[in-house]
Amino acid sequence: MKPRTAEILREFGPFPEVDAVHGVGFDGRRVWFASGDRVNALDPDSGEIVDAVKVPAHAGTTFDGAHLFQIAEAVIRKIDPRTGKVLATIPAPGGGGDSGLAWAEGSLWVGQYRERKIHQVDPDTGAILRTIDSDRFVTGVTWIDGELWHATSQADASDIRRIDHRSGAVLDRIDMPAGIGVSGLDSDGGDRFFCGGGTSGKLRVVRRPA
């Protein structure tokens, strides 16, 4: 495997009243990103924030086709994005040390930052179904076309990597430029990754390799 250098296609932000971008999720039209006290909906064509849901939002964000799931401290909330109503709450597997969040195959996939793990979690109970180990701190997590990708951030270096979801082996790696980290991560299902920029307050679009 030869690492690639990230191709940054667009950069959004920083945004008013947003100190940091945490989790990132895509609902097919809008990019949702967590910023501490709310989840913001961004139009990826215009770069404008077009909606927001006020809910604690400190880490990963994802969308299951109808609902948002949002990590805040030690819990994951299931949210109706139209009304902002919290429909259910389950424990987060890391008990507050959680990072990225993805939806795939009827499960939530939760990054555990310093523990360097990704957990498959039952979305109704919070039970851990299985665990994948990483060799770096795990930030954002996403699935695309049956492939598991996750972002890392450690020792002032960050990358986006495709891994074997059975063994955790790294199959492909995209290195971010020096000084640019990735907090949340999701994909449009095509050739774009949406990447949270942490304390930069920015959201970046990175090309997904063919």
N, C-alpha and C positions, 0 to 999 in steps of 0.2 A: 504494500500500500504506500503510495506517495502522497503526502499531504498536499492540499490545494490552498491557494491564497484566496480569501473571501473576496467576492466581487460585490461591493455595496452599490445597489441600484438607486436607492432613495434614502433620505433621512428626514424624519419629521421631528418637530420640537426644537428646543424645550417648549413646554406648554404652560400657559398661565395656571398658577396654583398647583402645579405638579412638581414635587421635589424629587421624585424618583419613579421610574417605571419598573414594576415588579413582574407579575404574571402577564402573559399574552395569550389570547385565544382568537380564533377566526370563525365567524358564523356563516360564511359563504358570501357575505356582502361587506360586513364591517369587522374591523379589528378591535377587540375589546382588550383594554390593558388596565391593570390594577395600579392604583397610585396612593395606597394607604387608607383613605377614608371613602373611596368610591371606585367603581369600575367604569371606565370611559369607553365610549364607542367612537371609533375613528373611521372616517371614510378614506380608504386607501388611495382613492383617485384624487380627491381634493386636499387631503391632509388635514381636514377640519374635524374637530370633535363635534359629533352631531347628537349625542345622547350620553347619559350617565346614570348609573344606579348607585345610590348612596348605601354602602355596605362596607364593613371592614374588609380590607383587601391588601394583605401584606405579602402575598407570595403568588403561587400559581393560579392560572385562570384557564378554563376550557369550556367548550360548548358541545353538547351531545346531540344537537339537531333541533332541540326545543328549549333547553335550559342551560343557564350558566352554572358552572361549579367554581367556587372561589375559596382559596385557602386564606384563613386569617388566624394567626397564632396557632392554636392546637386543634382547630376544627376546619372542616370543609362544609360550606353551605351550598345547597342547591337553590337556585334563584330563578324566578320567572323574569326574563329580561324586559318584558312589556310592562309589568306592574312594579317590579322591584321587590316583590314579596318573597320572603325566604320560605321555601316549601319543606325543607328538611335539613338536618344538620347531623353529620357523622364525625367521629374522631379522625384526626389526621394521623397517619402512622408514625410520624416522627415526633409527635407531641410538641410541635413548635419549631422543630428543626427542618421543616419541609420547604421545598423550593418549587420546582416545576410541576405542572399538572397537565395531563392529556386524557382524552377519551378515545377508546378503541375497543372493539370486540365486546361491547357491553360492560367494560370495566373502566375504572379510573386508574391511571398510571401516575404515581407520585414520586418525584425526586426527593431524596433526603440528602441535603447539601453536604455537610461535613462527614456524614457517615458513608458517602460515596455509594449510594444505593438507589435503585428504582424499584418501587413496590407496585405490584398489581393489586388493586383494592376493590372489594365488593362495594358498589356505589350505594347500596341500601343499608349496609351494616358497618362499613369501615373495616371489615376483616381483611387481613393481608392474605392474599391467595398464593403469591410467590414473590421472590425477590431476585433482582439482577444486580450484581456487583459491578462497580466501575473503579478505575484506578485514579480518578480525579474527582474534585468536588463537583457535584451535579447541580446544574441550575435548571434551565428550561427542558421540557420533554415534549415530543410530538411523534405521532405515527403518520406515515404517508404511504399509501399503496402497500400496506402490509409490512413496511419497514419502520423500525424504531430508531429515531434520532434523538440525541440530547445534546445540550450545551454544557460546557464546563467553564469554570473560572478558578484559577489557582496561580499563585506566584506571579500576578500581573500579566498572565497570559490566558486567553480564552479561545475556545474553538467550538465547532459544531460537528458532531460525529454520528455516523450511522453504525449501529452495533448489531450483532447477532443477538436476538432476544432470548435465545436459549443459553448461550454461553457467556454473553457480555463482551465477546471479542470485537475489537474495533475493525470495521470493514472499510470505512471511508472517513476522511477528516478534512474539515475546512478550517484553516487557521485565520482568526481575526487579526486585523492590523494591531500593532503595539498600542496599548492604551485604550483599546475599545473592548469592553466586556459585553457579555450576553447574559441577561437575567432571564426573562421569559422567552419562550419560543413557540411558534406555531407555523403552519404552512397554509397556503391557499389551495393545496392539493395539486399544484402545478409546479412552476419553476421559481416560486418565491417563498423564502422564509421571512417571517415577521419576527424581529428580535428586539426585546426590551433592552434598553441601555442603562439600566440601574440608576445610579445617582447622577448620571449625565442628564436625566430627564428626557431622553430622546428615544425614538422608536426607529429602527432601521430595517430596510428591506435588503436581503442578501439573496443572490441568485443560488438556487439549488442546482447542483450539477446534474446533467442528463444521465 
